[in-house]
């Protein structure tokens, strides 16, 4: 079941911004003041955190991981995704 607050921010086909916090104590996806924040336990090396963010977002939205595309920010905390 997808989070209603998250569904209000994410529109299929349109890019959406995500702020990532790596090395968190637990994985969590939340919407704060219209901004999507993803906390992941992985370290930001070799794309591990990016994969964890994609998996967390897919689970929170109730979609397959393959439907999410990272458009920008592979090495940044601020990322831009698109839901296909």
Secondary structure, DSSP 8 states (H G I E B T S, - for coil): ---HHHHHH--TTSEEEEEEE-S-SS-EEEEETTEEEEE-SS-SSTTHHHHHHHHHHHHHHTS-GGGEEEEE-TTSSEEEEEE-
